[in-house]
Amino acid sequence: MLNRKLLFWLGLVLLTGSLSSCFRSWRKNDRDIREHYANRPVKPTFYTIQNDSLKLFAATTGADTLPPLLLIHGAPGAWYGYMNMVDDSLLQSRFHIIAIDRLGYNHSSLRKKRFVTSIETQAKAAMLALSLNHSKQKAVLLGRSFGAPIAAQMAILNPNAFSQLVMLAPAIDPTKEKFWWFSKPAKWWIVRAWLPRRLNVATFEKFAHANELKKLQPQWSKLQVPTIVVQGGKDWIVDPSNLDFARQQLADKPAHYIFLPEAGHLISYSHPDLVRKLVSTPFTTIAGTAAASATTQGSGQSEHK
């Protein structure tokens, strides 16, 4: 009995240690951010939007009189997951780039609630970030992974606010939610006590995600914003068949699909030139540009409807 208890606690220690190390590379503190921008000519401007119920943090670059490019991260994550786009001088010259912390992550929060699993609640909060822009132009909206359905919900609820929606490696099919060996133990209180807050938030979001996607599913028919969906064939976090789900749900919508057979999950880092072209090119002329970019950056296949 003693040996079993000892093995149990040893297993928990190893589990929490491995979980922390798995996600350590995804975390940056304020000191890391300062060091990153210490010698850079362009530094983000940081804002905190607050009301009686929430606090929404955003990092911006580019003039606020340019059209907004709004970036929605996945789980776990923070605004700096899009740091390469925030720092992109070409994007800065064309857009007012707004990268947010979603509710529960990094510096953003919902009052009296640590875990915000509702896609609709996240979407309504993220919309507040557009108040930072003064161009009076429609925004380009980009969401990746768990941020993609939130971006889609934003576009569904606010069709006149966006010129196009880009979803990278979107976790949108409620029947394809992936779980791993550490998923269930990560919910145990004794494990959560050793893990960073954003990983705990991501765990609760993950276990609620399939049900949240089921709530979203009937709303895809209401999506009016032209949409681009990009999926990697070697994505081990989001099942590549999510691209097929997008095709089914958006069959009669203005949509463009790009499949990158050799790409993994972090497409905004592995294919930055492609992503830059997708957000910078008007949807009506995106087909040829997207196909050419995908071909030069990773044997891509594209389809337009």
C-alpha positions in Angstrom: 0.0 0.0 0.0 2.8 2.4 0.9 4.6 1.7 -2.4 1.4 2.4 -4.3 0.9 5.7 -2.6 4.5 6.6 -3.2 4.2 5.8 -6.9 1.0 7.8 -7.1 2.6 11.0 -5.6 5.7 10.5 -7.6 3.5 10.2 -10.8 1.8 13.4 -9.9 5.1 15.2 -9.4 6.3 13.9 -12.8 3.0 14.8 -14.4 3.0 18.4 -13.2 6.6 18.9 -14.1 6.1 17.5 -17.6 3.0 19.7 -18.2 4.8 22.8 -17.0 7.8 22.1 -19.2 5.6 21.3 -22.2 4.1 24.8 -22.1 7.0 26.8 -20.7 8.1 27.9 -24.2 4.6 29.4 -24.7 5.0 31.7 -21.7 6.6 35.1 -21.5 6.6 37.5 -18.6 6.8 41.3 -18.6 10.6 41.1 -18.3 10.8 38.9 -21.4 8.7 41.4 -23.3 10.8 44.3 -22.2 14.0 42.5 -23.3 12.5 41.6 -26.6 11.7 45.2 -27.4 14.7 46.8 -25.8 16.6 47.6 -29.0 13.7 47.5 -31.5 12.7 50.7 -33.3 8.9 49.9 -33.0 7.5 48.9 -29.7 3.8 48.0 -29.0 1.5 50.4 -27.3 -0.4 48.6 -24.5 -4.0 49.2 -23.5 -6.3 47.9 -20.9 -10.0 48.2 -21.6 -12.1 48.0 -18.5 -15.7 48.1 -17.5 -17.7 46.8 -14.5 -17.4 43.2 -15.6 -14.1 42.7 -17.4 -10.6 43.7 -18.2 -9.3 43.3 -21.7 -5.6 43.8 -22.5 -4.3 44.6 -26.0 -0.9 45.2 -27.6 -1.0 47.4 -30.8 1.4 48.6 -33.5 0.7 50.6 -36.6 -1.2 53.9 -36.8 -4.7 53.7 -35.3 -6.0 55.5 -38.4 -5.2 52.5 -40.6 -7.6 49.6 -41.0 -7.6 47.2 -38.0 -6.1 43.8 -38.0 -7.5 42.0 -35.0 -5.6 38.8 -33.8 -7.3 36.2 -31.5 -5.0 33.6 -29.9 -5.7 30.0 -29.0 -5.4 28.1 -25.7 -3.2 28.5 -23.8 -1.9 31.7 -25.2 -1.5 35.5 -25.0 -1.1 38.4 -27.3 2.6 37.7 -27.7 1.8 34.4 -29.5 1.4 36.8 -32.5 4.6 38.7 -31.8 6.0 38.0 -35.2 3.0 39.7 -36.8 2.9 42.5 -34.3 6.6 43.2 -35.2 6.1 42.8 -39.0 7.0 46.2 -40.6 5.0 45.5 -43.7 1.9 44.7 -41.7 2.5 47.8 -39.5 2.5 50.0 -42.7 -0.9 48.7 -43.8 -2.8 47.9 -40.5 -3.4 49.0 -37.0 -2.5 45.6 -35.5 -4.4 44.7 -32.4 -3.4 41.5 -30.5 -5.4 40.8 -27.4 -5.2 38.6 -24.4 -8.5 36.6 -24.3 -10.5 36.5 -21.0 -8.7 34.5 -18.4 -5.3 34.6 -20.1 -2.3 36.8 -19.2 -3.6 40.3 -18.3 -7.3 39.9 -19.3 -10.1 38.7 -17.0 -13.8 38.5 -16.3 -14.8 39.7 -12.9 -15.4 37.0 -10.3 -14.7 34.2 -12.9 -11.3 32.6 -13.5 -12.3 30.2 -16.3 -14.2 31.6 -19.2 -15.2 28.7 -21.4 -18.1 30.4 -23.4 -17.2 31.1 -27.0 -19.9 33.8 -27.1 -18.6 35.6 -24.0 -15.1 35.5 -25.3 -16.3 36.9 -28.7 -18.3 39.8 -27.2 -15.3 40.8 -25.0 -12.8 40.6 -27.9 -15.0 43.0 -29.9 -14.2 45.8 -27.4 -10.7 45.9 -28.8 -12.0 47.6 -32.0 -12.7 50.7 -29.9 -8.9 51.3 -30.0 -9.1 51.9 -33.8 -10.1 55.3 -35.3 -10.1 54.5 -39.0 -13.8 53.8 -39.3 -12.9 51.0 -41.7 -13.7 47.3 -41.5 -11.3 45.0 -39.8 -9.5 41.9 -41.0 -10.1 39.3 -38.3 -7.7 36.4 -37.7 -8.1 33.6 -35.2 -6.1 30.4 -34.8 -6.8 27.1 -33.1 -9.3 27.7 -30.2 -9.3 31.4 -31.2 -10.7 30.5 -34.6 -14.3 29.7 -33.5 -14.3 32.8 -31.3 -13.3 34.9 -34.3 -16.0 33.2 -36.3 -18.6 34.0 -33.6 -17.4 37.6 -33.7 -17.9 37.8 -37.4 -21.4 36.1 -37.2 -22.5 38.6 -34.5 -21.0 41.6 -36.2 -21.0 41.1 -40.0 -20.5 44.8 -40.8 -17.4 45.1 -38.7 -15.2 42.9 -40.7 -14.0 42.7 -44.3 -12.7 39.1 -44.1 -12.1 36.3 -41.6 -9.0 34.2 -41.6 -8.9 31.0 -39.5 -5.6 29.1 -39.0 -5.7 25.5 -37.9 -9.2 26.1 -36.6 -10.6 23.8 -33.8 -14.2 24.0 -35.0 -15.6 20.5 -35.4 -17.3 19.4 -32.1 -16.7 15.7 -32.9 -12.9 16.0 -33.4 -11.8 17.5 -30.1 -8.5 15.9 -29.2 -7.4 14.8 -25.7 -4.1 13.5 -24.5 -2.7 11.4 -21.7 -2.4 14.5 -19.5 -5.8 16.0 -20.3 -7.9 14.5 -17.5 -5.2 14.6 -14.7 -4.7 18.3 -15.5 -8.2 18.9 -14.0 -7.2 17.4 -10.6 -7.0 20.2 -8.0 -3.6 18.9 -6.7 -2.2 19.1 -10.3 -3.7 22.5 -11.0 -2.1 23.8 -7.8 1.3 23.3 -9.5 0.4 24.6 -12.9 0.4 28.2 -14.3 -3.0 29.9 -14.4 -3.2 30.0 -18.2 -2.7 26.3 -18.5 -5.5 25.7 -16.0 -7.7 28.1 -17.9 -6.9 26.2 -21.1 -7.8 22.9 -19.5 -11.3 24.0 -18.4 -11.8 25.6 -21.8 -10.8 22.4 -23.5 -13.3 20.2 -21.6 -16.1 22.6 -22.4 -15.0 23.2 -26.0 -17.0 20.4 -27.8 -20.3 21.6 -26.2 -19.5 25.2 -27.0 -18.8 24.2 -30.6 -22.2 22.4 -30.7 -23.8 25.7 -29.7 -21.9 27.5 -32.5 -22.7 24.9 -35.2 -26.2 26.1 -36.1 -24.8 29.6 -36.5 -22.4 28.9 -39.3 -25.2 29.4 -41.8 -25.4 33.1 -40.6 -21.8 33.8 -41.4 -21.7 36.5 -44.1 -18.0 37.7 -43.9 -15.7 36.2 -46.6 -13.7 33.5 -45.0 -10.3 31.9 -45.5 -9.4 28.6 -43.8 -5.9 27.2 -43.6 -5.0 23.8 -42.2 -1.7 21.8 -41.9 -1.6 18.1 -42.7 0.9 17.4 -39.9 -1.0 19.3 -37.2 -1.0 17.0 -34.1 -3.0 19.5 -32.0 -6.0 20.1 -34.2 -7.3 17.2 -36.4 -6.7 18.2 -40.1 -10.3 17.0 -40.9 -11.5 20.3 -39.3 -10.9 21.7 -42.8 -13.5 19.3 -44.2 -15.9 20.5 -41.5 -15.3 24.1 -42.6 -16.1 23.1 -46.2 -19.4 21.5 -45.1 -20.5 24.3 -42.9 -19.5 27.1 -45.4 -20.6 25.2 -48.6 -22.7 28.1 -49.9 -20.6 30.9 -48.5 -17.8 33.0 -50.0 -14.9 30.9 -48.7 -11.4 29.9 -49.6 -9.6 26.8 -48.3 -5.8 26.1 -48.2 -4.3 22.8 -47.2 -0.6 22.6 -46.4 0.3 18.9 -46.3 3.7 19.5 -44.5 2.6 22.2 -42.1 2.0 21.7 -38.3 -0.1 23.7 -36.0 1.6 27.1 -35.7 1.0 28.3 -39.3 1.5 32.0 -38.5 5.1 31.1 -37.6 5.8 28.4 -40.2 4.2 30.3 -43.1 4.5 34.0 -42.2 4.6 35.2 -45.9 1.5 33.3 -46.7 -0.4 34.6 -43.7 0.8 38.2 -44.5 -0.6 37.9 -48.0 -3.9 36.4 -46.8 -4.6 39.2 -44.4 -3.3 41.9 -46.8 -5.0 40.8 -50.1 -8.7 41.6 -50.7 -10.8 38.5 -50.7 -12.0 38.9 -54.3 -8.4 38.5 -55.5 -7.1 36.1 -52.9 -7.5 32.8 -54.9 -4.4 33.2 -57.2 -2.3 34.8 -54.5 -3.1 32.1 -51.9 -2.5 29.2 -54.3 0.9 30.6 -55.4 2.0 31.3 -51.8 1.0 27.9 -50.6 2.8 26.2 -53.4 6.1 28.1 -52.7 5.9 27.6 -48.9 5.0 24.0 -48.5 3.3 22.0 -51.3 -0.1 23.6 -50.6 -3.4 22.8 -52.1 -6.1 25.4 -52.4 -9.7 25.5 -53.2 -12.1 28.4 -53.7 -15.8 28.6 -53.5 
